[in-house]
Structures are given as C-alpha cells and as structure tokens.
Amino acid sequence: MDTNEEHTPPGTLPLRLLALGSAFVLLTAGCGLVGDNSENPGEGGDDGGEEAAGNGEGGSELPVSSTTTSSEYGPDLEIEVRALETVGDGILRLTVGVGNHGHDDIGSFRVLENKDIGDKDISGISLLDPSTELQHLPFTLSSDGTCHCGGLEDGVEAGTFEEAWVTFPAPEGGAESLTVLTPTTAPFPAVPVSEGEEIQDPGLEEPVLLELRDISDEMVGDGPENEDGSEGSDEDSDGGNGDGGDRDGSDGLERNETDDEISYDISSDVLFATNSSNLGDDAEQTLEQVAQDIDDAGIETVHIDGHTDDTGNDGVNEPLSQDRADAVEDLLDELVDSSGVDYESEGHGSADPVSDNDTDEGRAENRRVTITLDK
C-alpha cells in the first residue's frame, strides 16, 4: 500500500493543528501529559493494553486516560487509550474507552467525529509518528469513503465506558510507539504498539499521511490563507461592501451603519493566532474604533458573535468561537469609558457562514467576530 502525502481530504485542518501542537508538546514536555487511569484500569478493556505495556522504550503503561474540557461535557467525558495493535499488513487498530461520568446519558455522541468521513464514531482521532513527523489519518473504506471504525453507535450511558476502535496506516519501519491525538483532550504520547489478532482487509483506500513541515508552512504569516504571507483581508479592501459600509484593509475591520445599529465584521485572522483565543498585539488598535463608537453614541447593549469556518467538528469550533467572543468582550470592556454597558457574547462555531467553505477565501471570510451596537 503506497503512502500518499499529497492527498488532503476535507475537514483535516484541526487535525493538522493538533499534530503541530502535539509535536511542540512532545519536544518540551515528554510523556507527562497523560496519567495512568488507576481507578478503573481494566474496566471494559481487553488484553491489548496489558500486552502492550512497556513494549516501547519510555512508552505509556496502558490503559492511559485524559478528561476533556473543550466540549459541552467537560470533565464528565473521559477518553481512555486501551490498545494500539498491529492487525494486518500495514494496518494498526486503536481501541479506546469513552467514559461518561455525568448523570445523563450521551445519546448522540459526535465530539470525537470527523464529520467528513464519520458518523457518531471516533473518526476525528489521528496518530502522530514523532520520528518521521507524519500524522496518520484514519483509513476509509473503498466502497463508500467512510471511516473504517466502530463503536459509540448508541452513545454512552451515564456512569459507563463504551469501547470504540479505528484503524490507521502503520508507519514504515515499524515504530514501537506513537502519539494518539484527539479533538478534545491533550495528546497521549508514547503509546506502545503491540501485536493484535489479524483482521481481514475490508477494502481500504490509500493511506493519508500529513507532513508537519507542510502544516507549519501553511500557518505562518499574518494572513494564513495567502502563500506570500500578506493578510487575506487586504486584497479586497477597495471592494464594495454594502450601503453605508467602509473597510479599512490595514486592520481587517468592516463597519456598517444604519438608523438602528452599527455593526462590524472583523477577521479572526487579524485578532487571533490560528486555533487560538488569545488576542494578538494589534487587537487593541483594531477595537479602539468600536470602543469610540460605543462612547460617542451612548450605546447600552453590545452583541458579540464569534464564528469559525467548517473545518473540524463542533466539539472544537463552538468552544473556540465562544472563547474568542469572550476575549473581545473583555478587551472592549477595558477600552470603553462609558459605564452601564451590557455585553452579550455568543459562539456559533461554523453554523452561520457568510461565504462558501469550499475555498480558502471563503473560509477566511467565515472566520470572524461580528460586533453589533444597538442605537
């Protein structure tokens, strides 16, 4: 089976970001991110974890687990890595336990899903080989292009663990351990690879591997969608944008005013670094005009809405957009001199696009924070 390093299926950007971040974590923090799940090490597991423990030098003792704080379930959700096994020629199978420590059942479970290839499964998980700096995406079936994975079809009942699995292309050279990346938890570094029971090849598409070097190249510069490093919002600064609107290409802010309200569309690429909710150095200058309008017009209510493009899944996009809206609110509150201003902030994820997500330009337009001032 040939490696295809050029193929980049839709919906892989957040996986790329996780891979890049994990590489940094691995270089700076070693294996300290994941602790042993000593309270229920064998619950719902199989022999794969016990057999795998200690196979790789410095490898984690399985099972290992981590709770998530990046989804609506918070620490009630636990992801447990139980086994990473060779199950065929060039095929690895990852088995995880998904625990629900809450009081309510999780009936429609999608927080670990890659919506482009999966359906209530763990298709959003990937593997990272630190020795080659390659990220391994899940295998898909030749028959319909869906993830070769299973489990979680019926959700996770309160107080239980459910087991799920997904297959990946094995690294060339037979790495003894790999890093497991999920959309919602810290990485699981140095997970040992063991020998599992061989499975019948169901007919798999070619492997998809992503190079970390290519990922980081795409993320440099103030305008990540432009290969020359220029800001994506500058190129159409002279274009029309509706009655009463004006756009300042230098700060990525578009202002529109009617009799009832003043609204702003601000590119997230200008305010924030990629996949971050920390405001950049130029954010204060960009928001000073908004603060001035609030003071001058005697505004009492300010609506702040965060939006993302549709790469990745809602488990990542919704909390990111909410965190960005909250960050803008905090800075505006510092810049505004008027007292008694009410702020209403909400994150919408990718639910309200203003452009086509099939192009780089469209996705850049969808990554935005909108601010509306009621007159």
Secondary structure, DSSP 8 states (H G I E B T S, - for coil): ---BSS---TT-HHHHHHHHHHHHHHHHHTTTT-EE-TTSTTTT--HHHHHHTT-STT---SSEEEE-SSSTTGGGEEEEEEEEEEEETTEEEEEEEEEE-SSS-B-S--TT--TTT-SSSSTT-EEEETTTTEEE---BBTTT--BSEE--TT-B-TTEEEEEEEEEE--TT--SEEEEE-SSS--EEEEE-EE--------B---BEEEHHHHHHHH-SSSTT-TTS--TTTTTTTS--STT-EEETTTTEEEEE-SSEEEEEEEHHHHB-TT--SB-TTHHHHHHHHHHHHHHHT--EEEEEEE--SSS-HHHHHHHHHHHHHHHHHHHHHH---SS-EEEEEE-TTSS-SS-TTSHHHHHHHSEEEEEEE-
